[in-house]
Amino acid sequence: MRNVRLTKATVRMGHHPAVWKRASEVVIRKPRQKDYMQLKWYQTISLLSYMGKVFEKVVAERLSDEAKRTTLPSDG
């Protein structure tokens, strides 16, 4: 419930906190490789914060809903 209130307040204020935009990168080995001495056998994965993902999802849903409600006049 706390996360819902925080997300609603953030959307209402129109502010996306910088801490929610930060990502951590993790380097992992690609599976089934014989020689891990080459960089191409590794992959970088970017992990966003949970609240950043929630915030972006809420904003995307609202934009989608608004686009569905609002129709632009056609050229014909």
PDB file of N, CA, C and O in Angstrom:
ATOM      1  N   MET A   1       0.821  -1.192   0.000  1.00  0.00           N
ATOM      2  CA  MET A   1       0.000   0.000   0.000  1.00  0.00           C
ATOM      3  C   MET A   1       0.865   1.256   0.000  1.00  0.00           C
ATOM      4  O   MET A   1       0.514   2.262  -0.616  1.00  0.00           O
ATOM      5  N   ARG A   2       1.983   1.190   0.686  1.00  0.00           N
ATOM      6  CA  ARG A   2       2.890   2.331   0.755  1.00  0.00           C
ATOM      7  C   ARG A   2       3.448   2.666  -0.623  1.00  0.00           C
ATOM      8  O   ARG A   2       3.574   3.837  -0.979  1.00  0.00           O
ATOM      9  N   ASN A   3       3.785   1.624  -1.404  1.00  0.00           N
ATOM     10  CA  ASN A   3       4.310   1.842  -2.747  1.00  0.00           C
ATOM     11  C   ASN A   3       3.275   2.483  -3.656  1.00  0.00           C
ATOM     12  O   ASN A   3       3.623   3.307  -4.501  1.00  0.00           O
ATOM     13  N   VAL A   4       2.015   2.119  -3.498  1.00  0.00           N
ATOM     14  CA  VAL A   4       0.936   2.689  -4.306  1.00  0.00           C
ATOM     15  C   VAL A   4       0.800   4.179  -4.014  1.00  0.00           C
ATOM     16  O   VAL A   4       0.710   4.992  -4.934  1.00  0.00           O
ATOM     17  N   ARG A   5       0.785   4.529  -2.749  1.00  0.00           N
ATOM     18  CA  ARG A   5       0.673   5.949  -2.373  1.00  0.00           C
ATOM     19  C   ARG A   5       1.865   6.748  -2.878  1.00  0.00           C
ATOM     20  O   ARG A   5       1.709   7.866  -3.369  1.00  0.00           O
ATOM     21  N   LEU A   6       3.044   6.178  -2.758  1.00  0.00           N
ATOM     22  CA  LEU A   6       4.260   6.854  -3.212  1.00  0.00           C
ATOM     23  C   LEU A   6       4.227   7.067  -4.721  1.00  0.00           C
ATOM     24  O   LEU A   6       4.579   8.142  -5.209  1.00  0.00           O
ATOM     25  N   THR A   7       3.808   6.052  -5.451  1.00  0.00           N
ATOM     26  CA  THR A   7       3.739   6.161  -6.907  1.00  0.00           C
ATOM     27  C   THR A   7       2.696   7.192  -7.323  1.00  0.00           C
ATOM     28  O   THR A   7       2.953   8.000  -8.216  1.00  0.00           O
ATOM     29  N   LYS A   8       1.527   7.177  -6.694  1.00  0.00           N
ATOM     30  CA  LYS A   8       0.473   8.149  -7.017  1.00  0.00           C
ATOM     31  C   LYS A   8       0.943   9.572  -6.741  1.00  0.00           C
ATOM     32  O   LYS A   8       0.703  10.472  -7.547  1.00  0.00           O
ATOM     33  N   ALA A   9       1.603   9.780  -5.618  1.00  0.00           N
ATOM     34  CA  ALA A   9       2.100  11.113  -5.274  1.00  0.00           C
ATOM     35  C   ALA A   9       3.158  11.571  -6.273  1.00  0.00           C
ATOM     36  O   ALA A   9       3.193  12.742  -6.651  1.00  0.00           O
ATOM     37  N   THR A  10       4.000  10.670  -6.691  1.00  0.00           N
ATOM     38  CA  THR A  10       5.050  11.004  -7.647  1.00  0.00           C
ATOM     39  C   THR A  10       4.452  11.381  -8.996  1.00  0.00           C
ATOM     40  O   THR A  10       4.897  12.342  -9.625  1.00  0.00           O
ATOM     41  N   VAL A  11       3.452  10.635  -9.443  1.00  0.00           N
ATOM     42  CA  VAL A  11       2.783  10.951 -10.711  1.00  0.00           C
ATOM     43  C   VAL A  11       2.074  12.300 -10.588  1.00  0.00           C
ATOM     44  O   VAL A  11       2.154  13.131 -11.493  1.00  0.00           O
ATOM     45  N   ARG A  12       1.391  12.513  -9.488  1.00  0.00           N
ATOM     46  CA  ARG A  12       0.654  13.773  -9.269  1.00  0.00           C
ATOM     47  C   ARG A  12       1.616  14.967  -9.292  1.00  0.00           C
ATOM     48  O   ARG A  12       1.281  16.017  -9.840  1.00  0.00           O
ATOM     49  N   MET A  13       2.787  14.815  -8.711  1.00  0.00           N
ATOM     50  CA  MET A  13       3.781  15.893  -8.673  1.00  0.00           C
ATOM     51  C   MET A  13       4.512  16.043  -9.999  1.00  0.00           C
ATOM     52  O   MET A  13       5.112  17.084 -10.267  1.00  0.00           O
ATOM     53  N   GLY A  14       4.463  15.001 -10.833  1.00  0.00           N
ATOM     54  CA  GLY A  14       5.160  15.054 -12.116  1.00  0.00           C
ATOM     55  C   GLY A  14       6.665  14.979 -11.959  1.00  0.00           C
ATOM     56  O   GLY A  14       7.411  15.587 -12.727  1.00  0.00           O
ATOM     57  N   HIS A  15       7.105  14.237 -10.969  1.00  0.00           N
ATOM     58  CA  HIS A  15       8.540  14.146 -10.674  1.00  0.00           C
ATOM     59  C   HIS A  15       8.978  12.687 -10.691  1.00  0.00           C
ATOM     60  O   HIS A  15       8.364  11.840 -10.042  1.00  0.00           O
ATOM     61  N   HIS A  16      10.043  12.397 -11.435  1.00  0.00           N
ATOM     62  CA  HIS A  16      10.621  11.051 -11.491  1.00  0.00           C
ATOM     63  C   HIS A  16      11.958  11.108 -10.749  1.00  0.00           C
ATOM     64  O   HIS A  16      12.949  11.577 -11.310  1.00  0.00           O
ATOM     65  N   PRO A  17      12.004  10.641  -9.500  1.00  0.00           N
ATOM     66  CA  PRO A  17      13.230  10.751  -8.701  1.00  0.00           C
ATOM     67  C   PRO A  17      14.441  10.115  -9.380  1.00  0.00           C
ATOM     68  O   PRO A  17      14.346   9.035  -9.963  1.00  0.00           O
ATOM     69  N   ALA A  18      15.565  10.796  -9.294  1.00  0.00           N
ATOM     70  CA  ALA A  18      16.795  10.325  -9.936  1.00  0.00           C
ATOM     71  C   ALA A  18      17.203   8.935  -9.444  1.00  0.00           C
ATOM     72  O   ALA A  18      17.740   8.137 -10.212  1.00  0.00           O
ATOM     73  N   VAL A  19      16.952   8.649  -8.179  1.00  0.00           N
ATOM     74  CA  VAL A  19      17.341   7.359  -7.624  1.00  0.00           C
ATOM     75  C   VAL A  19      16.589   6.216  -8.303  1.00  0.00           C
ATOM     76  O   VAL A  19      17.095   5.095  -8.352  1.00  0.00           O
ATOM     77  N   TRP A  20      15.395   6.478  -8.825  1.00  0.00           N
ATOM     78  CA  TRP A  20      14.620   5.453  -9.526  1.00  0.00           C
ATOM     79  C   TRP A  20      15.124   5.227 -10.944  1.00  0.00           C
ATOM     80  O   TRP A  20      14.771   4.230 -11.576  1.00  0.00           O
ATOM     81  N   LYS A  21      15.941   6.138 -11.447  1.00  0.00           N
ATOM     82  CA  LYS A  21      16.481   6.019 -12.798  1.00  0.00           C
ATOM     83  C   LYS A  21      17.809   5.272 -12.823  1.00  0.00           C
ATOM     84  O   LYS A  21      18.280   4.877 -13.889  1.00  0.00           O
ATOM     85  N   ARG A  22      18.398   5.081 -11.681  1.00  0.00           N
ATOM     86  CA  ARG A  22      19.701   4.411 -11.623  1.00  0.00           C
ATOM     87  C   ARG A  22      19.562   2.924 -11.913  1.00  0.00           C
ATOM     88  O   ARG A  22      18.567   2.285 -11.569  1.00  0.00           O
ATOM     89  N   ALA A  23      20.586   2.403 -12.552  1.00  0.00           N
ATOM     90  CA  ALA A  23      20.594   0.977 -12.863  1.00  0.00           C
ATOM     91  C   ALA A  23      21.929   0.373 -12.426  1.00  0.00           C
ATOM     92  O   ALA A  23      22.966   1.036 -12.436  1.00  0.00           O
ATOM     93  N   SER A  24      21.873  -0.875 -12.052  1.00  0.00           N
ATOM     94  CA  SER A  24      23.085  -1.628 -11.746  1.00  0.00           C
ATOM     95  C   SER A  24      23.339  -2.565 -12.909  1.00  0.00           C
ATOM     96  O   SER A  24      22.410  -3.169 -13.446  1.00  0.00           O
ATOM     97  N   GLU A  25      24.587  -2.684 -13.294  1.00  0.00           N
ATOM     98  CA  GLU A  25      24.916  -3.601 -14.373  1.00  0.00           C
ATOM     99  C   GLU A  25      25.638  -4.813 -13.821  1.00  0.00           C
ATOM    100  O   GLU A  25      26.513  -4.706 -12.962  1.00  0.00           O
ATOM    101  N   VAL A  26      25.252  -5.959 -14.332  1.00  0.00           N
ATOM    102  CA  VAL A  26      25.830  -7.225 -13.914  1.00  0.00           C
ATOM    103  C   VAL A  26      26.385  -7.908 -15.153  1.00  0.00           C
ATOM    104  O   VAL A  26      25.724  -7.957 -16.190  1.00  0.00           O
ATOM    105  N   VAL A  27      27.592  -8.432 -15.046  1.00  0.00           N
ATOM    106  CA  VAL A  27      28.199  -9.158 -16.160  1.00  0.00           C
ATOM    107  C   VAL A  27      28.064 -10.647 -15.886  1.00  0.00           C
ATOM    108  O   VAL A  27      28.467 -11.139 -14.831  1.00  0.00           O
ATOM    109  N   ILE A  28      27.486 -11.363 -16.860  1.00  0.00           N
ATOM    110  CA  ILE A  28      27.331 -12.807 -16.701  1.00  0.00           C
ATOM    111  C   ILE A  28      27.962 -13.523 -17.894  1.00  0.00           C
ATOM    112  O   ILE A  28      28.115 -12.954 -18.975  1.00  0.00           O
ATOM    113  N   ARG A  29      28.316 -14.766 -17.672  1.00  0.00           N
ATOM    114  CA  ARG A  29      28.884 -15.581 -18.748  1.00  0.00           C
ATOM    115  C   ARG A  29      27.768 -16.121 -19.626  1.00  0.00           C
ATOM    116  O   ARG A  29      26.704 -16.492 -19.130  1.00  0.00           O
ATOM    117  N   LYS A  30      28.011 -16.164 -20.924  1.00  0.00           N
ATOM    118  CA  LYS A  30      27.072 -16.826 -21.828  1.00  0.00           C
ATOM    119  C   LYS A  30      27.254 -18.333 -21.641  1.00  0.00           C
ATOM    120  O   LYS A  30      28.377 -18.805 -21.462  1.00  0.00           O
ATOM    121  N   PRO A  31      26.165 -19.082 -21.681  1.00  0.00           N
ATOM    122  CA  PRO A  31      26.260 -20.517 -21.403  1.00  0.00           C
ATOM    123  C   PRO A  31      26.983 -21.314 -22.493  1.00  0.00           C
ATOM    124  O   PRO A  31      27.041 -20.915 -23.656  1.00  0.00           O
ATOM    125  N   ARG A  32      27.522 -22.437 -22.075  1.00  0.00           N
ATOM    126  CA  ARG A  32      28.120 -23.440 -22.949  1.00  0.00           C
ATOM    127  C   ARG A  32      29.244 -22.924 -23.836  1.00  0.00           C
ATOM    128  O   ARG A  32      29.302 -23.267 -25.017  1.00  0.00           O
ATOM    129  N   GLN A  33      30.134 -22.109 -23.290  1.00  0.00           N
ATOM    130  CA  GLN A  33      31.302 -21.648 -24.033  1.00  0.00           C
ATOM    131  C   GLN A  33      32.537 -22.350 -23.483  1.00  0.00           C
ATOM    132  O   GLN A  33      32.644 -22.574 -22.277  1.00  0.00           O
ATOM    133  N   LYS A  34      33.455 -22.693 -24.356  1.00  0.00           N
ATOM    134  CA  LYS A  34      34.640 -23.443 -23.924  1.00  0.00           C
ATOM    135  C   LYS A  34      35.715 -22.547 -23.327  1.00  0.00           C
ATOM    136  O   LYS A  34      36.424 -22.950 -22.405  1.00  0.00           O
ATOM    137  N   ASP A  35      35.837 -21.335 -23.849  1.00  0.00           N
ATOM    138  CA  ASP A  35      36.921 -20.450 -23.428  1.00  0.00           C
ATOM    139  C   ASP A  35      36.355 -19.095 -23.018  1.00  0.00           C
ATOM    140  O   ASP A  35      35.863 -18.343 -23.859  1.00  0.00           O
ATOM    141  N   TYR A  36      36.425 -18.789 -21.736  1.00  0.00           N
ATOM    142  CA  TYR A  36      35.878 -17.526 -21.244  1.00  0.00           C
ATOM    143  C   TYR A  36      36.929 -16.416 -21.191  1.00  0.00           C
ATOM    144  O   TYR A  36      36.757 -15.440 -20.461  1.00  0.00           O
ATOM    145  N   MET A  37      38.003 -16.553 -21.946  1.00  0.00           N
ATOM    146  CA  MET A  37      39.044 -15.529 -21.986  1.00  0.00           C
ATOM    147  C   MET A  37      38.699 -14.394 -22.956  1.00  0.00           C
ATOM    148  O   MET A  37      39.367 -13.361 -22.957  1.00  0.00           O
ATOM    149  N   GLN A  38      37.671 -14.576 -23.772  1.00  0.00           N
ATOM    150  CA  GLN A  38      37.266 -13.551 -24.731  1.00  0.00           C
ATOM    151  C   GLN A  38      36.043 -12.796 -24.214  1.00  0.00           C
ATOM    152  O   GLN A  38      35.131 -13.392 -23.641  1.00  0.00           O
ATOM    153  N   LEU A  39      36.037 -11.490 -24.420  1.00  0.00           N
ATOM    154  CA  LEU A  39      34.926 -10.660 -23.941  1.00  0.00           C
ATOM    155  C   LEU A  39      33.597 -11.000 -24.588  1.00  0.00           C
ATOM    156  O   LEU A  39      32.546 -10.802 -23.979  1.00  0.00           O
ATOM    157  N   LYS A  40      33.625 -11.509 -25.814  1.00  0.00           N
ATOM    158  CA  LYS A  40      32.366 -11.787 -26.501  1.00  0.00           C
ATOM    159  C   LYS A  40      31.570 -12.915 -25.855  1.00  0.00           C
ATOM    160  O   LYS A  40      30.410 -13.126 -26.209  1.00  0.00           O
ATOM    161  N   TRP A  41      32.166 -13.641 -24.919  1.00  0.00           N
ATOM    162  CA  TRP A  41      31.463 -14.731 -24.249  1.00  0.00           C
ATOM    163  C   TRP A  41      30.785 -14.264 -22.961  1.00  0.00           C
ATOM    164  O   TRP A  41      30.319 -15.076 -22.162  1.00  0.00           O
ATOM    165  N   TYR A  42      30.737 -12.944 -22.773  1.00  0.00           N
ATOM    166  CA  TYR A  42      30.075 -12.356 -21.606  1.00  0.00           C
ATOM    167  C   TYR A  42      28.950 -11.441 -22.063  1.00  0.00           C
ATOM    168  O   TYR A  42      28.961 -10.944 -23.189  1.00  0.00           O
ATOM    169  N   GLN A  43      27.991 -11.226 -21.195  1.00  0.00           N
ATOM    170  CA  GLN A  43      26.845 -10.376 -21.500  1.00  0.00           C
ATOM    171  C   GLN A  43      26.585  -9.458 -20.310  1.00  0.00           C
ATOM    172  O   GLN A  43      26.692  -9.878 -19.158  1.00  0.00           O
ATOM    173  N   THR A  44      26.245  -8.210 -20.594  1.00  0.00           N
ATOM    174  CA  THR A  44      25.906  -7.251 -19.546  1.00  0.00           C
ATOM    175  C   THR A  44      24.392  -7.139 -19.434  1.00  0.00           C
ATOM    176  O   THR A  44      23.694  -7.005 -20.439  1.00  0.00           O
ATOM    177  N   ILE A  45      23.894  -7.194 -18.212  1.00  0.00           N
ATOM    178  CA  ILE A  45      22.468  -7.040 -17.943  1.00  0.00           C
ATOM    179  C   ILE A  45      22.288  -5.822 -17.053  1.00  0.00           C
ATOM    180  O   ILE A  45      22.998  -5.656 -16.061  1.00  0.00           O
ATOM    181  N   SER A  46      21.335  -4.972 -17.414  1.00  0.00           N
ATOM    182  CA  SER A  46      21.054  -3.768 -16.647  1.00  0.00           C
ATOM    183  C   SER A  46      19.838  -4.008 -15.762  1.00  0.00           C
ATOM    184  O   SER A  46      18.785  -4.417 -16.252  1.00  0.00           O
ATOM    185  N   LEU A  47      19.975  -3.759 -14.473  1.00  0.00           N
ATOM    186  CA  LEU A  47      18.890  -3.985 -13.512  1.00  0.00           C
ATOM    187  C   LEU A  47      18.404  -2.636 -12.973  1.00  0.00           C
ATOM    188  O   LEU A  47      19.139  -1.931 -12.281  1.00  0.00           O
ATOM    189  N   LEU A  48      17.157  -2.292 -13.301  1.00  0.00           N
ATOM    190  CA  LEU A  48      16.567  -1.049 -12.812  1.00  0.00           C
ATOM    191  C   LEU A  48      15.945  -1.274 -11.445  1.00  0.00           C
ATOM    192  O   LEU A  48      15.636  -2.403 -11.064  1.00  0.00           O
ATOM    193  N   SER A  49      15.766  -0.189 -10.721  1.00  0.00           N
ATOM    194  CA  SER A  49      15.139  -0.302  -9.413  1.00  0.00           C
ATOM    195  C   SER A  49      13.663  -0.688  -9.560  1.00  0.00           C
ATOM    196  O   SER A  49      13.029  -0.374 -10.567  1.00  0.00           O
ATOM    197  N   TYR A  50      13.141  -1.354  -8.574  1.00  0.00           N
ATOM    198  CA  TYR A  50      11.740  -1.787  -8.573  1.00  0.00           C
ATOM    199  C   TYR A  50      10.799  -0.593  -8.706  1.00  0.00           C
ATOM    200  O   TYR A  50       9.878  -0.624  -9.521  1.00  0.00           O
ATOM    201  N   MET A  51      11.016   0.442  -7.926  1.00  0.00           N
ATOM    202  CA  MET A  51      10.113   1.589  -7.951  1.00  0.00           C
ATOM    203  C   MET A  51      10.198   2.322  -9.289  1.00  0.00           C
ATOM    204  O   MET A  51       9.197   2.862  -9.759  1.00  0.00           O
ATOM    205  N   GLY A  52      11.356   2.348  -9.895  1.00  0.00           N
ATOM    206  CA  GLY A  52      11.484   2.960 -11.212  1.00  0.00           C
ATOM    207  C   GLY A  52      10.642   2.239 -12.243  1.00  0.00           C
ATOM    208  O   GLY A  52       9.998   2.868 -13.082  1.00  0.00           O
ATOM    209  N   LYS A  53      10.646   0.905 -12.178  1.00  0.00           N
ATOM    210  CA  LYS A  53       9.835   0.116 -13.102  1.00  0.00           C
ATOM    211  C   LYS A  53       8.350   0.344 -12.856  1.00  0.00           C
ATOM    212  O   LYS A  53       7.578   0.480 -13.805  1.00  0.00           O
ATOM    213  N   VAL A  54       7.949   0.387 -11.607  1.00  0.00           N
ATOM    214  CA  VAL A  54       6.539   0.617 -11.264  1.00  0.00           C
ATOM    215  C   VAL A  54       6.104   1.982 -11.781  1.00  0.00           C
ATOM    216  O   VAL A  54       5.049   2.105 -12.403  1.00  0.00           O
ATOM    217  N   PHE A  55       6.906   3.000 -11.527  1.00  0.00           N
ATOM    218  CA  PHE A  55       6.581   4.359 -11.955  1.00  0.00           C
ATOM    219  C   PHE A  55       6.439   4.428 -13.471  1.00  0.00           C
ATOM    220  O   PHE A  55       5.472   4.999 -13.977  1.00  0.00           O
ATOM    221  N   GLU A  56       7.394   3.852 -14.201  1.00  0.00           N
ATOM    222  CA  GLU A  56       7.341   3.887 -15.652  1.00  0.00           C
ATOM    223  C   GLU A  56       6.120   3.140 -16.185  1.00  0.00           C
ATOM    224  O   GLU A  56       5.518   3.567 -17.171  1.00  0.00           O
ATOM    225  N   LYS A  57       5.752   2.043 -15.555  1.00  0.00           N
ATOM    226  CA  LYS A  57       4.576   1.275 -15.961  1.00  0.00           C
ATOM    227  C   LYS A  57       3.296   2.096 -15.755  1.00  0.00           C
ATOM    228  O   LYS A  57       2.425   2.120 -16.624  1.00  0.00           O
ATOM    229  N   VAL A  58       3.191   2.761 -14.613  1.00  0.00           N
ATOM    230  CA  VAL A  58       2.008   3.584 -14.321  1.00  0.00           C
ATOM    231  C   VAL A  58       1.896   4.718 -15.340  1.00  0.00           C
ATOM    232  O   VAL A  58       0.810   4.970 -15.862  1.00  0.00           O
ATOM    233  N   VAL A  59       2.986   5.392 -15.623  1.00  0.00           N
ATOM    234  CA  VAL A  59       2.949   6.500 -16.579  1.00  0.00           C
ATOM    235  C   VAL A  59       2.598   5.977 -17.975  1.00  0.00           C
ATOM    236  O   VAL A  59       1.803   6.598 -18.681  1.00  0.00           O
ATOM    237  N   ALA A  60       3.174   4.851 -18.380  1.00  0.00           N
ATOM    238  CA  ALA A  60       2.870   4.278 -19.695  1.00  0.00           C
ATOM    239  C   ALA A  60       1.388   3.916 -19.810  1.00  0.00           C
ATOM    240  O   ALA A  60       0.767   4.150 -20.847  1.00  0.00           O
ATOM    241  N   GLU A  61       0.826   3.347 -18.747  1.00  0.00           N
ATOM    242  CA  GLU A  61      -0.599   2.987 -18.755  1.00  0.00           C
ATOM    243  C   GLU A  61      -1.473   4.233 -18.872  1.00  0.00           C
ATOM    244  O   GLU A  61      -2.453   4.244 -19.617  1.00  0.00           O
ATOM    245  N   ARG A  62      -1.117   5.268 -18.143  1.00  0.00           N
ATOM    246  CA  ARG A  62      -1.913   6.502 -18.196  1.00  0.00           C
ATOM    247  C   ARG A  62      -1.844   7.147 -19.575  1.00  0.00           C
ATOM    248  O   ARG A  62      -2.853   7.623 -20.096  1.00  0.00           O
ATOM    249  N   LEU A  63      -0.634   7.160 -20.172  1.00  0.00           N
ATOM    250  CA  LEU A  63      -0.494   7.719 -21.513  1.00  0.00           C
ATOM    251  C   LEU A  63      -1.295   6.908 -22.528  1.00  0.00           C
ATOM    252  O   LEU A  63      -1.925   7.470 -23.423  1.00  0.00           O
ATOM    253  N   SER A  64      -1.267   5.601 -22.386  1.00  0.00           N
ATOM    254  CA  SER A  64      -2.021   4.727 -23.285  1.00  0.00           C
ATOM    255  C   SER A  64      -3.525   4.976 -23.147  1.00  0.00           C
ATOM    256  O   SER A  64      -4.234   5.074 -24.148  1.00  0.00           O
ATOM    257  N   ASP A  65      -4.005   5.076 -21.919  1.00  0.00           N
ATOM    258  CA  ASP A  65      -5.422   5.344 -21.682  1.00  0.00           C
ATOM    259  C   ASP A  65      -5.836   6.690 -22.271  1.00  0.00           C
ATOM    260  O   ASP A  65      -6.902   6.811 -22.876  1.00  0.00           O
ATOM    261  N   GLU A  66      -4.986   7.696 -22.089  1.00  0.00           N
ATOM    262  CA  GLU A  66      -5.286   9.029 -22.617  1.00  0.00           C
ATOM    263  C   GLU A  66      -5.308   9.008 -24.143  1.00  0.00           C
ATOM    264  O   GLU A  66      -6.157   9.653 -24.757  1.00  0.00           O
ATOM    265  N   ALA A  67      -4.399   8.285 -24.750  1.00  0.00           N
ATOM    266  CA  ALA A  67      -4.364   8.185 -26.216  1.00  0.00           C
ATOM    267  C   ALA A  67      -5.618   7.503 -26.740  1.00  0.00           C
ATOM    268  O   ALA A  67      -6.121   7.872 -27.801  1.00  0.00           O
ATOM    269  N   LYS A  68      -6.128   6.522 -26.021  1.00  0.00           N
ATOM    270  CA  LYS A  68      -7.356   5.829 -26.433  1.00  0.00           C
ATOM    271  C   LYS A  68      -8.582   6.744 -26.315  1.00  0.00           C
ATOM    272  O   LYS A  68      -9.482   6.688 -27.153  1.00  0.00           O
ATOM    273  N   ARG A  69      -8.612   7.570 -25.291  1.00  0.00           N
ATOM    274  CA  ARG A  69      -9.743   8.480 -25.074  1.00  0.00           C
ATOM    275  C   ARG A  69      -9.728   9.647 -26.055  1.00  0.00           C
ATOM    276  O   ARG A  69     -10.780  10.122 -26.483  1.00  0.00           O
ATOM    277  N   THR A  70      -8.538  10.100 -26.405  1.00  0.00           N
ATOM    278  CA  THR A  70      -8.377  11.272 -27.250  1.00  0.00           C
ATOM    279  C   THR A  70      -8.144  10.819 -28.681  1.00  0.00           C
ATOM    280  O   THR A  70      -7.174  10.114 -28.964  1.00  0.00           O
ATOM    281  N   THR A  71      -9.006  11.210 -29.560  1.00  0.00           N
ATOM    282  CA  THR A  71      -8.816  10.866 -30.969  1.00  0.00           C
ATOM    283  C   THR A  71      -8.468  12.118 -31.743  1.00  0.00           C
ATOM    284  O   THR A  71      -9.089  13.164 -31.557  1.00  0.00           O
ATOM    285  N   LEU A  72      -7.489  12.013 -32.600  1.00  0.00           N
ATOM    286  CA  LEU A  72      -7.092  13.143 -33.424  1.00  0.00           C
ATOM    287  C   LEU A  72      -7.952  13.173 -34.691  1.00  0.00           C
ATOM    288  O   LEU A  72      -8.324  12.119 -35.207  1.00  0.00           O
ATOM    289  N   PRO A  73      -8.264  14.349 -35.188  1.00  0.00           N
ATOM    290  CA  PRO A  73      -9.047  14.407 -36.426  1.00  0.00           C
ATOM    291  C   PRO A  73      -8.264  13.823 -37.594  1.00  0.00           C
ATOM    292  O   PRO A  73      -7.053  14.015 -37.694  1.00  0.00           O
ATOM    293  N   SER A  74      -8.954  13.115 -38.471  1.00  0.00           N
ATOM    294  CA  SER A  74      -8.277  12.491 -39.610  1.00  0.00           C
ATOM    295  C   SER A  74      -8.235  13.475 -40.776  1.00  0.00           C
ATOM    296  O   SER A  74      -8.958  14.471 -40.798  1.00  0.00           O
ATOM    297  N   ASP A  75      -7.372  13.172 -41.741  1.00  0.00           N
ATOM    298  CA  ASP A  75      -7.218  14.044 -42.928  1.00  0.00           C
ATOM    299  C   ASP A  75      -8.169  13.619 -44.045  1.00  0.00           C
ATOM    300  O   ASP A  75      -7.745  13.569 -45.199  1.00  0.00           O
ATOM    301  N   GLY A  76      -9.349  13.331 -43.775  1.00  0.00           N
ATOM    302  CA  GLY A  76     -10.191  12.890 -44.882  1.00  0.00           C
ATOM    303  C   GLY A  76     -11.579  13.001 -44.612  1.00  0.00           C
ATOM    304  O   GLY A  76     -12.402  12.663 -45.463  1.00  0.00           O
TER     305      GLY A  76
END
